[in-house]
Amino acid sequence: MPEAIELRIEGDASRPVLIYLPGVHGDWTLIGKLSRCLRDRVRLVVVTYPRTLTWSLEDYAAAVEAALVAVDIRQGWLLGESFSSQVVWALLGRARFGVIGIILAGGFVRHPMPWAVRPVSLLCRWSVWWLFAPVYRGYGRLFRWKERSDPAARSGLDAFIFRRTPLDLRALRHRLDLIAGNDPRAVARRVTVPVFGLTGLVDPIVPWPFVRRWLRRNCPALRDYRVIPGADHNVLNMAAPAAARLILGWMQA
């Protein structure tokens, strides 16, 4: 079967379009809480990437464009989570999709520590699946325990755990390599649509002080950048109500 983007679309076509591009995990499984907070306010388009081992960031962007055009979506807001911030910049560089605004969630331009991304990728490359799987899936189980009072959130986290496979690990490793080798700073400097950012206060994966400082100094289109206490890199899941309020406010403004 050819590698292809999958879309989940929630909400009426008359509402503003918000396109969620996932983090390095590549799917819809961690967006359930935010989706419920945005319900009846936006037309939410949730992207799931194939477990490709060959796509470039340009390929990711082209595939997203093609999937959206196939369902007659030709403009909207982009919500790029972590890894997908790189896909967002690729989409802007192509200048073929009608981007209204950009929201980065734990996102970045050039990763502030690209030298640290390579060792993580190598660790994934050298890891035997049966040794790595407990750590990978344990992350999902930890959040499932935190969401034990929310059946809908637990369902998504169960899917997150189920979808973690050896091929999924290889796709994650490939995405890390793309991050380490990418430098979209020239695109970010000349972007003209409004740019917003949010992140959790504790984020060792993408240290936000460096990201925010670079955007403030070099990206004239930056309108706002918020840090949410009580959340980490997975800010859209951990602080879904606060994140939804910010996203809706930015889209309405």
RAURMO-V884239 format. One record per pair of residues at least 4 apart in sequence whose C-alpha atoms are under 7 Angstrom apart, sorted by the first residue. I is the first residue (numbers start at 1). GAP is how many residues later the second one is. Records with the same first field share a line. If there is no record, write none. Layout:
I=GAP ; GAP
This chain:
3=47 ; 49
4=46 ; 59
5=42 ; 43 ; 44 ; 45 ; 58 ; 59 ; 62
6=41 ; 42 ; 43
7=38 ; 39 ; 40 ; 41
8=37 ; 38 ; 39
9=35 ; 36 ; 37
10=33 ; 34 ; 35
11=29 ; 31 ; 32 ; 33
12=31
13=30
15=26 ; 27 ; 28
16=26 ; 27
17=25 ; 26 ; 27 ; 59 ; 60
18=24 ; 25 ; 26 ; 27 ; 58 ; 59 ; 60 ; 61
19=25 ; 26 ; 27 ; 57 ; 58 ; 59 ; 60
20=25 ; 26 ; 27 ; 58 ; 59 ; 60
21=25 ; 26 ; 58 ; 59 ; 60 ; 63
22=4 ; 5 ; 6 ; 25 ; 58 ; 59 ; 62
23=58 ; 59 ; 60 ; 61
24=58 ; 59 ; 148 ; 151
25=147
26=22 ; 23
27=20 ; 21 ; 22
28=18 ; 19 ; 20
29=127 ; 128 ; 130 ; 131
30=126 ; 127 ; 207
31=4 ; 205 ; 206
32=4 ; 121 ; 124
33=4 ; 120 ; 204 ; 207
34=4 ; 202 ; 203 ; 206 ; 207 ; 210
35=4
37=203 ; 204 ; 207
38=4 ; 206
51=116 ; 117 ; 120
52=119
53=118 ; 121
55=4 ; 5
56=4
57=4 ; 30 ; 33
58=4 ; 32
59=4
60=4 ; 27
61=4 ; 26 ; 29 ; 30
62=4
63=4
64=4
65=4 ; 32
66=4
67=4
68=4 ; 5 ; 6
69=4 ; 5
74=23 ; 24
75=22 ; 23 ; 24 ; 25
76=22 ; 23 ; 24
77=22 ; 23 ; 24 ; 25
78=21 ; 23 ; 24 ; 25
79=23 ; 24 ; 25
80=4 ; 5 ; 8 ; 23 ; 24 ; 25 ; 27
81=4 ; 23 ; 24 ; 25 ; 26
82=23 ; 24 ; 25
83=24 ; 96
84=4
85=4 ; 19 ; 22 ; 23
86=4 ; 23
87=4
88=4
89=4 ; 95 ; 98
90=4
91=4
93=94
100=93
101=92 ; 93 ; 94
102=92 ; 93 ; 94
103=92 ; 93 ; 94
104=92 ; 93 ; 94
105=92 ; 93 ; 94
106=92 ; 93 ; 100 ; 127
108=103
109=75 ; 76
110=72 ; 73 ; 74 ; 75
112=98 ; 99
113=4
114=4 ; 66
116=4
117=4 ; 59 ; 63
118=4 ; 59 ; 62
119=4
120=4
121=4 ; 52 ; 55 ; 56
122=4
123=4
124=49
125=48
127=4 ; 5
128=4
129=4 ; 37
132=4
133=4
134=4
135=4
137=4 ; 24 ; 27
138=4
139=4
140=4 ; 17 ; 20 ; 21
141=4
142=4
143=4
144=4 ; 10 ; 13
147=6 ; 7
148=6
150=4
151=4
152=4
153=4
154=4
155=4
156=4
157=4
158=4
159=4
160=4
164=4
165=4
166=4
167=4
168=4
169=4
170=4
171=4
172=4
173=4
174=4
175=4
176=4
177=4
178=4
184=4
185=4
186=4
187=4
188=31
189=29 ; 30 ; 31
191=30
192=29
193=28
194=27 ; 28 ; 29
195=26 ; 27 ; 28
196=26 ; 27 ; 28 ; 29
197=27 ; 28 ; 29
198=27 ; 28 ; 29
199=27 ; 28 ; 29 ; 34 ; 36
200=27 ; 28 ; 29 ; 30 ; 31 ; 32 ; 33 ; 35
201=26 ; 27 ; 28 ; 29 ; 30 ; 31
202=29 ; 30
203=4 ; 5 ; 29 ; 30
205=28
207=4
208=4
209=4
210=4
211=4
212=4 ; 13
213=4
214=4
215=4 ; 7
216=6
231=4 ; 7 ; 8
234=4
235=4
236=4 ; 7
239=4
240=4
241=4
242=4
243=4
244=4
245=4
246=4
247=4
248=4
249=4
